[in-house]
Amino acid sequence: MEVPTSLAGYAMPGHGIAPAEQLLGTPGFWPAFYAPVRDEFVADPEVFGADSADVDEAAEALYGAEQIWPAFRIPMAGGHVLWIVHRNFPDDSGTDFLIAHPDWDRHACLASLDGHYSGPGLSWPELVAVAESAPADAAGVVDSGLRLLLLLPAFGDAEVPEAEAVARISGALRAVGVAEDAAPDVAERLLDHQFWDGPTWAVRGRSPLSGTTAEPGSPLALCDGQYSPRTVPPGLGLTADQERALADALAGGPRVDQPAAAR
């Protein structure tokens, strides 16, 4: 079964991974997609312009495909790709948010939505930056609103500018069929994540115990949420240049606070 080369270390024998962006426009997709974090949308799909039969069909496509797992590709700056994979083992299903790059030995897990959930994997500035920075002519999801909606379950940040966030998410929701008057309420509910609450993000220096005291601190923001994989930098054996490139990708492109020589 086919597996993207960058996810070769993630997929299990007997299972493939296939891009499923064609599902984004199907009725019932969004209530089914958000079910792991907001199952009330499954009971009330009308807010998304869908009915129960639509949701059942979308849920089967997302969570019932046990051999070929459906995935959504979020291309990022610098050749990075954020994969959203529906890991449909019969007894260990979940949705994983993974970052991969052709030059890496393996992927990095940003968040997982399952019985042993982990996250968040993105701060609010990173969520917005990644949503709005699809590279030209990239394969996968390039519409900024769709990218934002797909990445919302992996996000968590205590320092969200609420009015801006509600307005931004509401606009994306209206574009996928949520009524104008209902969109702000749906946006507020999506911002209120049931798995993690109030984590903060900061760039910190390396620990003296890391064995890299001669190097500057990692440019990657870390999270203080107890369930977040990003309480430490991703253990990928990345070089300093690769860490800077990943930090740039999460910022939507070269960070303005970096000198040109470091970009």
C-alpha positions as CSV (number, residue, x, y, z in Angstrom):
1,M,0.0,0.0,0.0
2,E,1.3,3.5,-0.8
3,V,2.6,5.7,1.9
4,P,4.1,9.2,1.4
5,T,7.9,8.9,1.7
6,S,8.0,11.5,4.5
7,L,5.6,9.5,6.6
8,A,7.2,6.1,6.0
9,G,8.1,5.9,9.7
10,Y,4.6,6.7,10.8
11,A,2.4,4.3,8.8
12,M,2.0,0.7,9.9
13,P,2.3,-2.4,7.7
14,G,-0.9,-3.2,5.9
15,H,-2.1,0.4,6.0
16,G,-1.7,3.2,3.3
17,I,-2.2,6.9,3.5
18,A,-4.0,8.8,0.7
19,P,-4.7,12.5,0.3
20,A,-8.4,13.1,0.8
21,E,-8.9,16.8,0.0
22,Q,-11.8,15.9,-2.2
23,L,-13.9,15.3,0.9
24,L,-13.7,18.9,2.0
25,G,-16.6,20.0,-0.1
26,T,-18.9,17.1,0.8
27,P,-22.1,17.7,2.9
28,G,-21.6,16.8,6.5
29,F,-17.8,17.0,6.4
30,W,-17.2,19.7,9.0
31,P,-19.5,18.2,11.7
32,A,-17.9,14.9,11.2
33,F,-14.3,16.3,11.2
34,Y,-14.9,18.3,14.4
35,A,-16.6,15.3,16.2
36,P,-13.5,14.4,18.3
37,V,-13.5,17.9,19.8
38,R,-17.1,19.1,19.4
39,D,-19.5,16.2,19.0
40,E,-22.5,18.5,19.5
41,F,-22.2,19.4,15.8
42,V,-23.0,15.8,14.9
43,A,-26.3,16.2,16.8
44,D,-27.0,19.6,15.2
45,P,-25.5,19.5,11.7
46,E,-28.0,21.9,10.3
47,V,-25.8,24.8,11.4
48,F,-23.4,23.6,8.7
49,G,-26.1,23.2,6.2
50,A,-26.1,19.4,6.5
51,D,-28.3,16.6,7.9
52,S,-27.7,13.4,9.8
53,A,-27.3,11.3,6.7
54,D,-24.7,13.7,5.3
55,V,-22.7,13.4,8.6
56,D,-23.0,9.6,8.6
57,E,-21.6,9.5,5.1
58,A,-18.8,11.9,5.9
59,A,-17.9,10.1,9.1
60,E,-17.7,6.8,7.3
61,A,-15.3,8.3,4.8
62,L,-13.1,9.8,7.5
63,Y,-13.2,7.2,10.3
64,G,-14.3,4.0,8.5
65,A,-11.4,3.7,6.1
66,E,-9.2,1.2,8.0
67,Q,-6.8,0.2,5.2
68,I,-6.2,3.4,3.4
69,W,-6.2,6.3,5.9
70,P,-7.6,9.6,4.6
71,A,-5.2,12.6,5.1
72,F,-5.2,16.3,4.4
73,R,-2.0,18.1,3.3
74,I,-1.2,21.6,4.5
75,P,1.9,22.7,2.5
76,M,4.1,25.1,4.3
77,A,7.0,27.4,3.6
78,G,10.4,25.8,3.0
79,G,9.1,22.5,1.7
80,H,7.5,21.4,5.0
81,V,4.1,19.7,5.0
82,L,1.6,19.5,7.8
83,W,-0.3,16.3,7.4
84,I,-3.7,15.6,9.2
85,V,-4.0,11.9,9.2
86,H,-7.1,9.9,10.3
87,R,-5.4,6.9,11.9
88,N,-8.1,4.3,11.6
89,F,-7.0,1.3,13.6
90,P,-10.1,-0.6,14.8
91,D,-8.9,-0.4,18.4
92,D,-6.7,2.7,18.4
93,S,-8.2,5.3,16.1
94,G,-7.4,9.0,16.2
95,T,-6.5,12.1,14.2
96,D,-2.8,13.0,14.1
97,F,-1.3,16.4,13.1
98,L,2.2,15.7,11.8
99,I,4.9,17.9,10.2
100,A,7.3,16.3,7.7
101,H,10.0,17.5,5.4
102,P,11.9,15.7,2.6
103,D,15.2,16.2,4.4
104,W,14.1,14.9,7.8
105,D,14.6,11.3,9.0
106,R,11.1,11.2,10.5
107,H,8.0,13.3,11.1
108,A,7.2,15.4,14.2
109,C,3.8,15.0,15.9
110,L,2.2,18.3,16.8
111,A,-1.1,16.9,18.3
112,S,-3.2,13.8,18.5
113,L,-7.0,13.6,19.1
114,D,-7.7,10.2,20.5
115,G,-8.2,8.5,23.9
116,H,-4.7,9.6,24.9
117,Y,-4.9,13.0,23.4
118,S,-1.8,15.3,23.1
119,G,-1.6,18.9,22.3
120,P,-1.9,21.7,21.6
121,G,0.6,21.8,18.7
122,L,0.1,25.4,17.4
123,S,-0.1,28.8,19.1
124,W,-2.6,31.4,17.7
125,P,0.1,33.3,15.8
126,E,1.4,30.1,14.2
127,L,-2.2,28.9,13.4
128,V,-2.9,32.2,11.5
129,A,0.6,32.3,9.9
130,V,0.4,28.7,8.6
131,A,-3.2,29.2,7.4
132,E,-2.2,32.2,5.3
133,S,1.1,31.1,3.9
134,A,0.3,28.3,1.3
135,P,3.2,28.2,-1.2
136,A,2.3,28.9,-4.8
137,D,1.4,25.9,-6.8
138,A,1.7,23.5,-3.8
139,A,-0.2,20.3,-3.7
140,G,-2.8,20.0,-0.9
141,V,-5.1,22.5,0.8
142,V,-4.1,26.1,-0.2
143,D,-7.3,28.0,0.6
144,S,-6.5,30.0,3.8
145,G,-10.0,29.6,5.3
146,L,-10.0,25.8,4.8
147,R,-6.5,25.6,6.3
148,L,-7.6,27.6,9.3
149,L,-10.6,25.3,9.9
150,L,-8.6,22.1,9.5
151,L,-5.9,23.2,11.9
152,L,-8.2,24.5,14.6
153,P,-8.3,21.2,16.6
154,A,-4.5,21.3,17.0
155,F,-4.4,24.9,18.3
156,G,-4.5,26.1,21.9
157,D,-3.3,29.4,23.3
158,A,-4.3,31.4,26.4
159,E,-3.3,34.7,24.6
160,V,-5.9,34.6,21.8
161,P,-7.2,38.0,20.6
162,E,-10.7,36.9,21.0
163,A,-12.5,39.4,18.8
164,E,-10.0,39.0,16.0
165,A,-10.2,35.2,16.3
166,V,-14.0,35.0,16.3
167,A,-14.1,37.3,13.2
168,R,-11.5,35.4,11.4
169,I,-13.0,31.9,12.1
170,S,-16.5,33.2,11.4
171,G,-15.4,34.3,7.9
172,A,-14.0,30.9,7.2
173,L,-17.1,29.2,8.5
174,R,-19.4,31.3,6.4
175,A,-17.4,30.3,3.3
176,V,-18.2,26.6,4.0
177,G,-21.9,27.2,4.4
178,V,-22.5,28.2,8.0
179,A,-25.2,30.9,8.2
180,E,-23.9,34.4,8.9
181,D,-25.8,34.8,12.1
182,A,-24.7,31.4,13.4
183,A,-21.0,31.7,12.5
184,P,-19.8,33.7,15.5
185,D,-21.4,31.2,18.0
186,V,-19.8,28.3,16.2
187,A,-16.5,30.1,16.1
188,E,-16.6,30.7,19.9
189,R,-17.4,27.0,20.5
190,L,-14.4,26.0,18.3
191,L,-12.1,28.3,20.2
192,D,-13.2,26.6,23.5
193,H,-11.2,23.4,23.1
194,Q,-12.3,20.6,25.5
195,F,-8.9,18.8,25.7
196,W,-6.6,21.7,26.7
197,D,-7.2,25.0,28.3
198,G,-5.1,28.1,28.7
199,P,-1.6,27.0,27.6
200,T,1.0,29.7,26.9
201,W,3.9,29.8,24.5
202,A,7.4,31.2,24.7
203,V,10.8,30.9,23.0
204,R,13.3,29.6,25.6
205,G,17.0,29.0,25.7
206,R,18.5,25.5,25.6
207,S,19.0,23.7,28.9
208,P,22.6,23.4,30.1
209,L,21.8,19.7,30.4
210,S,21.1,19.4,26.7
211,G,24.8,19.1,25.7
212,T,24.5,22.1,23.3
213,T,25.5,24.9,25.6
214,A,27.6,26.4,22.9
215,E,24.6,26.8,20.6
216,P,22.0,29.6,20.9
217,G,18.5,28.8,22.2
218,S,16.1,27.1,19.8
219,P,14.0,29.5,17.8
220,L,11.0,27.2,18.2
221,A,8.3,28.4,20.7
222,L,7.6,25.9,23.5
223,C,4.2,25.3,25.2
224,D,3.6,25.0,28.9
225,G,0.5,22.8,28.4
226,Q,1.0,19.5,30.2
227,Y,-0.3,17.4,27.3
228,S,1.6,19.2,24.5
229,P,4.3,17.5,22.5
230,R,5.9,20.9,22.2
231,T,6.9,21.2,25.9
232,V,10.3,20.4,24.4
233,P,11.7,21.0,20.9
234,P,10.9,18.1,18.5
235,G,13.3,15.3,19.0
236,L,14.2,14.9,15.4
237,G,17.9,15.4,15.5
238,L,17.4,18.7,13.5
239,T,20.4,20.8,12.8
240,A,20.3,24.5,13.8
241,D,19.5,25.5,10.2
242,Q,16.6,23.0,10.1
243,E,15.2,24.3,13.4
244,R,15.3,27.9,12.0
245,A,13.6,26.7,8.8
246,L,10.9,25.0,10.8
247,A,10.4,28.1,12.9
248,D,10.2,30.2,9.7
249,A,7.6,27.7,8.3
250,L,5.5,28.0,11.5
251,A,5.7,31.8,11.1
252,G,4.6,31.7,7.5
253,G,8.0,32.6,6.1
254,P,11.3,34.2,7.2
255,R,10.8,35.8,10.6
256,V,11.4,39.6,10.6
257,D,13.3,39.4,13.9
258,Q,16.0,37.3,12.4
259,P,19.1,38.7,10.7
260,A,19.5,38.0,7.0
261,A,22.5,35.7,7.6
262,A,20.4,33.4,9.9
263,R,17.6,33.0,7.4
